[in-house]
Amino acid sequence: MLADAPPPPGHGFPPGTGRPPGPWPVVAAALAGGWTVALAALLQVVGWSVEQLQVAAGWDRWGWLWPVLSMATALLVGLPAVLLALLPRSTRVRAAGRGWLSAGLALIALGSLRALPPVHHELYLAVLAATAALLAALATRLPDRTTATRHPASTRHPGPPWHPGPDPQPGPDPQPGPDPQLTPDRQAGHGPRGAAGGAGRTRAVTLLAVAAGLALLVPWVWFGALGGLLETVLAGLAATALGLLSGALLGDRFWSPFTGDGPPRAARTVLVGGLVAGIVLLLLVAGTGQSGAQLPALLYVPPLGFVLGACQVAARRAGAPAGAAPVRWLVGLAVFGPLALADPEEISILLATTRDVPYWVAVATGVGLAVAVVLAIGYGVLLARPHGRAPRRLVAASSAAVLLLTVGVVEVTAGRPGLYGERLLVVLREQADLSDLPAGTPGRAGREARTAEVHRRLVSTAERTQGALRRDLTRLRLDPTPYYLVNAIEADGGPAVRAWLSTRPEVARVLVSQRLRPLPAPAPASRGDQPAPTGPEWNIRMLGADRVWSELGVTGTGVVVGSSDSGVDGAHPALAAGFRGGDDSWYDPWDHTRAPTDTGGHGTHTTGSAVGRDGIGVAPGAQWVGCVNLDRNLGSPARYLDCLQFMLAPFPAGGDPFTDGRPDRAPDVLTNSWGCPPVEGCDPGALRPATAALEAAGILVVAAAGNTGPDCGSIVDPPAPYPDVLTVGAVGRDRTVTEFSSRGPAAGGAGKPDLVAPGAGILSAMPGGGYATLDGTSMATPQVAGVVALMWSANPALVGDLARTRSILRDTAQPAGPADLSCGPAAASTGAGLVDALAAVRAARR
C-alpha cells in the first residue's frame, strides 16, 4: 500500500489519522461491560433479598433502600461509561459508553420509584409509566453526537442520514453509486419505487419484532394471571412507556457506529452492537417493576439486544432505516409479562416453600430465557446471514398473527383468563359502642347472652351507617361486601376509588385488601413425614396436660375451640372425632369448600396441638370449628375479618352473616397462629374493633406473638399487640425462650407476650393422616388455647370470665428459664412465664 493512499473502507480509522485506534479501547469496553452486568444484577438481587428479609423478620420497610441502590448502581456504572464515552477514538466504544451512561441515569429515576410501598401497585405503575415517558421525551431531544462524530463533513456525503457509510478519510470526495453489498433488488431501494419497497420491508422488520415480543409473552400468559382492570391497563401503559424509552436510547443513532460498510458489518452489528444494546436493556429493566418483578427481566430481556441487531441488519438490507419501532414493540411486549401477569408482592419467600407464585415465575423466566436465546440465534442466522435477503412483509405479518393467536389460545386454554385485582377495605368512622354491656350471669348462659347482645349491636350499627356508601358502591359496580365485627365494607377499586372513598365523611381510612392470583396448577398438599406418636408428646408432658387427663379426669369436654388458619384436615384420625359438625362449623371465604380441608398443613398442625387426640393435643376431649383465613400462607384484612366474624356468630354455608349468624353457636376460645403485616394490607389498628368485640362477648382470643425475634419490640402485627388478646411466645425443651420468638414491649409499652409455651420441635397432625415436627410461636399458641379449654371444662362457671381466666394463667405460670434482660424486664420475652396446665386447672376448680 502506498504511504499516501487512503485506507480502504471498513477500517474505521479515526478521522484525520492513518492508523487504527488499537485494541485497548475494545478491551476497556469489554471490562466495563462485564462490570456493568455483574454490578447491576448483583445489586438488584441484594435489594430484593434485603426486602424479603425485612418481610420475614417483621422489620419496617426501608423506603430509602431502592433510591440509594439505584444511585449507587448509576455511579459505579456511570464512571467507566463516561470514560468510554469521552476518551477513546473508536466511535463504537464511545457509542457503548454513551448508551450505558444514558441507561444508568434512567435507572436512577426508574429504580427510585420503588420507594412507593408495594401494596400500592397501581400507583407505582402509573408513576412508572409517567416517568419512563418523560425520560423517553428527554432522550429524543438529546443532540445527535454520534452523527456529528462520524460525519464532520456530512454535507458532502451523498448517502442518506440513516446510512453512515465509512468514516470520512482524506482524499477525493466519494461519488454516489450502488452499494456493492446490496443485490440489485436492494439497490433499488435508493430510487423512488425502491424507497417504497424498502419502507415496506422495514415495516416487515417491525412485524418480526412484534412476533418476537409476543413469543416472549407466551410463557407469562401460560403461567401467570392478570391483576385488576386498572392494574392491567397501567401495566400496559408502563410497558409502552418503557418501549418508548428503549426506542429513544436504541434507535438509529445508537446503531450507526455498528453498521458501517465492509463485509463484516452484519456480524459486527449483531454481535457487538447486540451485546452493547443488551447491557443497555439490562440497566433499563433493572429499574422496571416493583422489587421482585425486575428479576425475571434481568435474565431474558438482555439477549434481545442481539435480536435488535439482526433487525437492524435486515432493515439496512431493505434499503431503509429500521427506526425505533422494532425496539419499542419488542421491549414493550417483553416487559409487559412480569409487569402485568405477576404480582410483585407474591414473588416472596413467604410463598417459596411450595409450588406457588415464586416457583411459577421462575418457570416463566426459564422458558422466557430459552425463547430469548432461540430468538437471538434464529434472527441472527435468518436476518444477518451473508448475502441474506430482507424479510418479506407477508411472512412477517403472518408470523406476528400466528404468535398473537397463540397468546390468545394459551390464555384461554392453559392460562387463567379473567381479572384478579386487589380490593379495598373501607373502615367507617363509627364503630359500635360496647362499653355499657351488662355484666350478666357467670358461665355459659351468661356468655351466650353477652354474645347475642354484642352481635345485635354490631349488626345494628353497620346497617344504620353503611346504607348510603353501599348504595354508591353498588351503583358504581364495585361489588361491596359489608362487615359488622369491624364496621367496614370491602369493595373493588384502585387509587382513584381509594382517593374518592377517603374524602367521604363517614370513612375513617381505606386499606388494601390483598387477593392472591390463581396458580397454573394447585400447590401440592403438605404431608407429614413423622410416625404417629405412641403417647403424650414432650410438650404435653412439660405443660402437665397428661396429668390433667390422668389425675383430674379433665380432657376439655364441653368446650369448643375455634381455629382460624390455613384450614383443617377434617378426616385426620387425630381430629375427625373432635369436629363439632352441623352446617355452621366450617367456613372457607377463599375457595368456599363445604367440608374441612387443608392443603398448607399449618392449620391442621395448630388445631392438632390444641385438641388433637393420640397424645398431640392439650385438650383432646374438646371440639373444634374451623375457618380458612390463609390461602397459600398469605391473608388480607378482609379474610382475617371473615373468620373472626364467623367465630362470633357462625352461619351455614352460603348464609348471610348479618341475618343468618348464630351467636349461640360461637366457640369459646379462639386460637390464631397468624399476624397481618403491612404487606398484606393491615395497619396497626385494622382489627382492633374485632378483638374488642370478641372480648366484650366473652370469647377469649389467643394469638401468636410472631417469629421475628430476638429483636426487641418485634410484636407488631395485629392482633398480637392488642391488650384484649392473650399473646403467646415460644420456648424450647430447655424452657428458655427460642431465638425466633418475638419480644415485647408492644406499641405503647404494652406488656407482651402474656405467656410462653413449647414452640420448638412440636409434633402434630398434617394433612393426609400424617404427622410433622414444626417450630414457631404458631405451635405454642394452640397449646395455651387448649389449656384454657381444660380450665373451662373443669369449671364451666369460668366460661366467658376472661379476666379471671387470665389471672389464673398468670398466677400459675412457671419461670421460663434464665431471664433475658436485653429487651428490658424479663416479661418482655416470657410474659408471666411458662403456662402450667396442671396448676391452672387445679386453680380453676377452686
QUIBELPE-V822467 format. One record per pair of residues at least 6 apart in sequence whose ideal C-beta (glycine too) atoms are under 7 Angstrom apart, sorted by the first residue. I is the first residue (numbers start at 1). GAP is how many residues later the second one is. Records with the same first field share a line. If there is no record, write none. Layout:
# QUIBELPE-V822467
I=GAP, GAP
This chain:
# QUIBELPE-V822467
6=163, 164, 165
7=6, 11, 162
9=157, 252, 253
10=156, 250, 251, 252
11=9
12=155, 248
13=6, 7, 154, 156
14=7, 75
15=137, 152, 153
21=67, 68, 69
25=63, 65, 68
26=67
28=56
29=55, 64, 67
32=48, 49, 52
33=242, 246
35=45
36=41, 64, 243
37=242, 245
39=34, 37, 38
40=33, 37, 242, 243, 246
41=257
43=26, 29, 30
44=242, 250, 251, 254
47=18, 19, 22, 244
48=243, 244, 247
50=15
51=10, 240
52=296, 297
54=7
55=293, 295, 624
56=293
57=651
58=619, 648, 650, 656, 658, 659
61=56
63=52
64=51
66=45, 46, 48, 49
67=45, 48
69=42
70=37, 38, 41, 42, 217
71=37
73=31, 34
74=30, 31, 33, 34
77=23, 27, 206
78=23, 26
81=16, 19, 20, 23
82=15, 19
83=14
84=9, 10, 12, 13
85=9, 12, 13, 16
88=6
91=58, 59, 166
92=165, 166, 180
94=55
95=51, 159, 162
96=180
99=150, 155, 177, 181
100=179, 180, 183
102=37, 147
103=146, 177, 180, 181
104=179
106=29, 139, 178, 181
107=176, 179, 180
109=22, 26
110=18, 21, 22, 177, 178
111=175, 176
113=11, 14, 15, 18
114=176, 177
116=7, 8, 11
118=172, 173, 226, 227, 561
119=226, 393, 559, 560, 562
121=110, 169, 223
122=108, 109, 112, 372, 373
123=372
124=166
125=106, 109, 110, 113
126=108
128=110
129=105, 108, 109, 112
132=106, 109, 110, 113
133=108, 111
135=110
136=105, 108, 109, 112
139=106, 109, 110
140=108
144=109
146=107, 110, 111
147=7, 106, 109
150=14, 17, 106, 107
151=6, 13, 17
152=16
153=15
156=17
157=8
158=16, 18
159=6
162=90, 159
164=92, 95, 96
165=96
166=94, 95
178=9
179=8
182=135
186=131, 132, 133, 204
188=6, 9
189=6, 8, 9, 129, 130, 131
190=129
194=125
195=125
198=120, 121, 122
199=121
200=193
201=117, 189, 190, 192
202=113, 116, 118, 120
203=190
204=187, 188, 189, 192
205=106, 109, 110, 113, 117, 121, 186
206=119, 120, 123
207=189, 190, 193
208=103, 183, 188, 191
209=102, 117, 120, 121
210=119, 190
211=188, 189, 192
212=95, 118, 163
213=116, 117, 119, 120, 121
214=119, 186, 189, 190, 193
215=156, 160, 188
216=84, 117, 118, 121, 152, 155, 156
217=116, 119, 120, 190
218=188, 189, 192
219=145, 148, 149, 152
220=117, 118, 121, 144
221=120, 186, 189, 190, 194
222=188, 192, 193
223=137, 140, 141, 297
224=117, 118, 140
225=116, 191, 195, 292, 293
226=6, 114, 115, 193, 194
227=116, 192, 193, 194
228=191, 193, 194, 266
229=190, 192
230=264
231=190, 263
232=108, 187
235=101, 104, 105
236=100, 104
238=101
239=93, 96, 97, 100
240=92
242=42, 46, 89, 90, 93
243=85, 86, 88, 89
244=84
245=39
246=35, 38, 81, 82, 85
247=77, 80, 81
248=76
249=31
250=27, 30, 58, 77
251=72, 73, 76
252=69, 70, 71
255=14, 18, 57
258=10, 11, 14, 15
259=6, 10, 53, 57
266=47, 118
267=117
269=40, 43, 44, 115
270=36, 39, 40, 43, 110, 114
273=36, 39
274=31, 32, 34, 35
275=30
277=28, 31, 32
278=24, 25, 27, 28
279=23
281=20, 21, 23, 24, 50
282=16, 20
285=9, 12, 13, 16, 50
286=8, 12
288=6, 9, 47
289=8, 49, 50, 55
290=54
291=53
292=52, 55
293=45, 46, 49, 51, 54
296=42, 65, 68, 69, 72
297=38, 41
299=66, 70
300=65, 68, 69, 72
301=33, 34
303=69, 70, 73
304=26, 30, 68
306=70, 74
307=23, 68, 69, 72
308=18, 19, 22
310=69, 70, 73, 74
311=11, 15, 72
312=10
313=70, 71
314=69, 76, 77
315=6, 7
317=71, 73
318=72
342=15, 19
343=174
345=169, 334
346=11, 170, 171
347=10, 11, 14
348=10
350=283, 284
351=6, 7, 281, 282, 283
352=6
354=169, 170
355=168, 169
356=163, 167, 276
360=159, 160
383=8
411=6
416=102
420=95, 97, 98
421=71, 94
422=90, 91, 92, 93
423=67, 68, 69, 90, 92, 215
424=66, 67, 69, 73, 74, 77, 86, 87, 88, 89
425=63, 65, 86, 88, 212, 213
426=62, 63, 65, 75, 81, 84
427=59, 61, 81, 82, 84
428=37, 38, 59, 60, 78, 79, 80
429=77, 78, 79
430=31, 35, 57
431=56, 258
432=25, 26, 29, 55
434=20, 23, 258, 259, 262
437=13, 16, 17, 259
440=6, 9, 10
442=355, 359
443=353, 354, 356
444=352, 355
446=354
447=251, 352, 353
448=216
450=246, 247, 248, 350
451=197, 212, 215, 246, 247, 248
452=211, 212
454=239, 242, 243
455=193, 194, 206, 208
458=26, 27, 235
459=25, 199
461=26
462=20, 22, 25
465=22, 41
466=16, 23
469=20, 35, 37
470=10, 12, 19
473=7, 16, 18
474=6
478=13, 14, 15, 19
479=12, 13
480=9, 11
481=8, 9
482=7
483=6, 158, 162
484=161, 174
485=156, 159, 160, 163, 205, 208
486=155, 201, 203, 204
490=23, 148
498=12
501=6, 9
502=8
511=126, 170, 171, 172, 175
512=169
513=123, 124, 125, 168
514=120, 122, 166, 167
515=121
516=115, 116, 118
523=76, 109
525=74, 242, 243
526=73, 74, 75, 240, 241
527=239, 240, 241, 243
528=238, 242, 243, 244
529=241, 243
530=233, 241, 242, 243
531=240
532=82, 239
533=81, 82, 83, 230
535=80
536=10, 79
537=78, 79, 226
538=195
539=219, 223, 244
540=6, 75, 78
542=216
543=75, 214, 240, 244, 292, 293, 294
544=292, 293, 294
545=73, 245, 292
547=291
548=6, 242, 289, 290, 293
549=6
552=242, 289
554=236, 239, 240, 287
555=64, 65, 66
556=55, 63, 64, 65, 66, 230, 233, 234, 237
557=64, 236
558=235, 238
559=60, 63, 109, 230, 233, 234
560=20, 62, 63, 64, 65, 107, 108
561=49, 50, 61, 63, 106, 108, 110, 224, 228
562=63, 85, 105, 108
563=40, 43, 44, 47, 61, 63, 108
564=63, 65, 79, 80, 83, 106, 108
565=37, 38, 41, 64, 65, 108, 109
566=32, 34, 36, 37, 62, 64
567=29, 30, 31, 33, 36, 59, 61
568=7, 28, 30, 35, 36, 39, 58
569=6, 27, 28, 29, 35, 198, 199
570=6, 9, 25, 26
572=32, 193, 197
573=196
574=34, 38, 39, 40, 42, 191
575=32, 33, 37, 190
577=36
578=33, 44, 45, 46
579=6, 17, 44, 45
580=43, 44, 45
583=69, 70
584=66, 67, 68, 78, 81
585=40, 65
586=9, 10, 39, 40
587=40, 56, 59
588=40
589=39, 50, 53
590=38, 41, 49
594=59
596=30
598=6, 169
599=168
600=30, 32, 33
601=165, 166
602=28, 176
603=23
604=161, 162, 163
605=159, 160, 161, 167, 169
606=65, 67, 172, 173, 175, 176
607=17, 19, 175
608=8, 9, 156, 157
609=7, 8, 153, 155, 170, 173, 174
610=7, 8, 9, 61, 172, 173, 175, 176
611=6, 8, 9, 11, 13, 175
612=8, 152, 153
613=7
616=147, 148, 149
617=169
618=165, 168, 169, 172, 219
619=167, 170, 171
621=172
622=167, 171
625=25, 42
627=16, 19, 20
629=6, 10, 11, 13, 14, 45
630=44
634=46
635=39, 41, 45
636=44, 45
637=39, 44, 45, 49
640=36, 47
641=46, 49
644=46, 50
645=12
647=19, 20, 23, 52
648=15, 18, 45, 46, 49, 51
649=8, 12, 13, 14, 17
650=12, 15, 16
651=6, 9, 10, 11
652=8
666=33
668=31, 124, 131
669=31, 33, 116, 119, 120
670=29, 30, 31, 32
671=31, 110, 111, 114
672=29, 30, 31, 32, 47, 109
673=31, 105, 108, 109
674=30
675=29, 31, 42, 43, 45
676=6, 10, 11, 41, 42
677=40
682=36
684=34, 63
686=32
687=31, 32
688=34
691=10, 28, 31, 33, 34
692=32
694=7
695=29, 107
698=102, 104
700=26, 88, 102, 105
701=18, 24, 25
702=24, 26, 79, 82, 83
703=16, 17, 22, 24, 78
704=16, 24, 73, 74, 77
705=10, 15, 22, 23, 24, 36, 37, 47, 48, 72
706=8, 9, 11, 14, 36, 71
707=33, 35, 69, 70
708=6, 34
709=30, 31, 32, 33, 34
710=29, 33
711=32
712=31, 110, 111, 116
713=30, 31, 32
714=28, 29
715=6, 12, 27, 28, 29, 31, 37, 38
716=31
719=6
720=7, 32
721=25, 26, 29, 31
723=27
726=28, 58, 80
727=25, 26, 27
728=25, 26, 27, 28, 29, 49, 52, 53, 56
729=8, 12, 13, 24, 27, 48, 51, 100, 101, 102
730=8, 11, 26, 27, 29, 30, 46, 47, 50
731=6, 7, 25, 27, 28, 85, 86, 103
732=6, 28
733=28
734=83
735=81, 82, 99
736=80, 81, 82
737=19, 79, 80, 83, 92, 93
738=21, 22
740=36
741=18, 36
742=35
743=80, 85, 86
744=7, 8, 9, 79, 84
745=6, 7, 79, 83
746=6
751=76
753=78
754=77, 78
755=29, 54, 58, 76, 77, 78, 80
756=24, 60, 74, 75, 77, 78
757=23, 26, 27, 77, 78
758=22, 25
759=16, 17, 18, 20, 21
760=15
761=12, 14
762=11, 12, 17
763=8, 10
764=7
765=6
766=6
784=51
787=48, 50, 53
788=17
790=47, 51
791=7, 14, 17, 49, 50, 53
792=6, 7
794=47, 50, 51
795=49, 50
798=6, 7, 46
808=32, 35, 36
809=26, 31
810=22
811=32
812=24, 27, 28, 31
813=19, 20, 21, 22, 23
814=19, 20, 22
815=18
816=14, 17, 18
819=7
820=6, 9
823=6
